[in-house]
Every structure is written in structure tokens, then in C-alpha cells.
């Protein structure tokens, strides 16, 4: 049974990725190095961050790098916000009497500002911050607080977090809300990977606070999704954490007693705030044990095309990271998940819009 939780901060409880990326690019510019795109940064950034700096700016001293980074970060940290489901999960821990700790590289000054803004500080029994290598601290945290490793879980968004949990002999849970993508996290073999803290809460409640994947009836899950076109015959593509940060189409599960078209309208509205019309069925796909999806699953995918009805302003919920309106031809050149590729090729060959 999980009685203690050690949290990472960045990418687990708060979204500071844009601010860290901007501050890091400032460091690179000052060091006369090329800036990184956001995707390049997510792929290259690692902990301990000293390794990242050694790779990119070995000619600059660490004290100087720290001055550049923290000076710029203070200017952009207004963009740091709490992650969806984080507050509810922290409250859940309080309700269940779970002891909570923080193990993070975040600078003390930045933590003070962010903890004050979010109010998350009151939910943490003891923070350990400014830790460069978390593996060097995990054992002392367990000893100082008399934590049983078998009853303790470390939640983080990076490979270093999972490696730290293993080093300390505690349970590990990776969340897809931060810096490392699905394939990076899988490489470290955490005990569990979840899309976000809301999913982890559901799993813990369903399993009596035991850390294991929710029991499955081993039945296929039927979903609906649509390739949606605007007036310029551009299709809406969305990118999500749970599909390995690949591009795809909006959609979701059919609820009990709900017909497929009604489910499609509801899911599209929830995920994009779009109303759709001219709905046409295209094909059905089996998606079984896909390595692109963040957990083992068997989906039956009902794929449609549709057009926007009214406004084409997209408002994403917390399931997707970003969106683009592109031609079908351009979409096929993007890093897309396999089911979406099959749909796009079918639509392109049939000339459907």
C-alpha cells in the first residue's frame, strides 16, 4: 500500500517547460550557440542538468551559466502554471493521509514564487529543492523521514526521476505531462506510466492504494475520431502526450448507450470546442498493442470525416498539446500516429473532403 509520495516539481506538478526552454535558449545565445526548438529541447534536455550543459556549452563555467539561466528565468516565470489534475491529486493525498515530499532541482527562489502562486506548498510535508542529482538525495530522504521504501512512490516526468526511484528502491510512476516523451520514459522501465495525475488517482482508488494498472476486462474499447475540414479544405491535426507526441485526430471513447455519431460530436466538442456537420463514415481500424500509445490497449477505431459548422476557432482541453490546420498532403508529411496515417491515405486516395 502506498503511504508516502515523493513528487518531482517541474513537469509533474507545474508546467514550467516554456519558461525553462526560453531561459536555456538565453544561455545558449550568451554562449554563442544555436537556439533549440521546443521539440529539440525536450529531446535533448536531461538531468542532472550539468550533463546537458557539458554537452552544449563545455567552455562556459557553471557559475556563469547559472547567472544567465536564473536571471532570464525570473523574467519569464510568470508563464509557469499548475498542471491539470495536480491540485486535485494533492488534495486527494491529504484526504487519504498520505505523507508528501518534494525532490526537485528547482531553485529555492523560483520554488518560493511558484509555490506561493499555486498554493501547492501547503500540501507538501517537506520539500527538498535545489538538488542537482536526485539519486544522491533519495536515501537520506527515506532515512530522515523514516519512510518504508515498499510504501513509498516517486512520481516524475523524466528518466532521471525513474532512475532515482530505482536507486532508492521505491515504486516509480511516470507522468506524460512534462519534459520526457513516452519512448524515453519507457526506456527507464517505471512501474507505471500515466497520462496525468488524475489517471493515477483513479488507479490508486480502484486498487486500494496499491500501485498497479487498473484491472481490465480484456475487452476491446470502441472509439470514434474524425478528420475535420475547414472552409479552406485544411484538416485539423492535434498532438498528444499519450500517442508518443505524434500528431493525430481528435476523438474518444463511446459511452454506454450512446450512438457513434453522438459520441463523435460530444468528443469533438469537448476536445476542440468545434461543432461539426457533414459527417461521413470512412473506415474501421483495429489498433492492438500499439507501441505508439502510452499503455497496452486494444481499440476498435471508427473513423469519419466532417466539416466545421460555424466557428473554426479551436480551444483545446487538457488532452492535447497543440493543433494545426494543414492540407491532407502536408499532414502525411508530419510525424503522425499509424492509425491517422491509414485514415489520411484512405481519404487522399478517395479524394474525400
NORZIUR-V78106 format. One record per backbone hydrogen bond with DSSP energy under -1.0 kcal/mol. NH is the residue of the N-H (numbers start at 1). CO is the residue of the C=O. If there is no record, write none. Layout:
NH;CO  NH;CO
This chain:
2;209  3;151  4;151  5;99  6;153  7;101  8;155  11;14  12;9  13;9  14;9  15;81  20;16  21;17  22;18  23;19  24;20  25;21  26;22  27;23  28;24  29;25  30;26  31;27  32;29  33;28  41;37  42;38  43;39  44;40  45;41  51;48  53;49  54;50  55;51  56;52  57;53  60;57  65;61  66;62  67;63  68;64  69;65  70;66  71;67  72;68  73;69  74;70  77;73  79;76  80;77  81;15  83;13  86;83  89;85  90;86  91;87  92;88  93;89  94;90  95;91  96;92  97;94  98;93  99;3  101;5  102;126  103;7  104;128  111;107  112;108  113;109  114;110  115;111  116;112  117;113  118;114  119;115  123;120  124;121  125;100  126;100  128;102  130;106  131;104  136;133  137;134  138;134  141;137  142;138  143;139  144;140  145;141  147;142  151;148  152;149  153;4  154;171  155;6  156;173  162;158  163;159  164;160  165;161  166;162  167;163  168;164  170;165  171;152  173;154  174;192  175;156  176;194  180;157  185;181  186;182  187;183  188;185  189;186  194;174  200;196  201;197  202;198  203;199  204;200  205;201  206;202  207;203  209;204  212;210  221;298  223;300  224;252  225;302  226;250  227;304  229;306  230;234  233;230  235;326  236;228  237;324  238;248  239;322  240;246  244;241  245;240  246;243  247;335  248;238  252;224  254;222  258;255  263;259  264;260  265;261  266;262  267;263  268;264  269;265  270;266  271;267  272;268  273;269  277;307  280;305  282;303  283;303  285;301  287;299  289;297  294;242  299;287  300;221  301;285  302;223  303;283  304;225  305;280  306;227  307;277  308;229  309;275  315;272  317;271  321;239  324;237  326;235  331;327  332;328  333;330  334;331  336;334  337;247  341;337  342;338  343;339  344;340  345;341  346;342  347;343  348;344  349;345  350;346  351;347  352;347
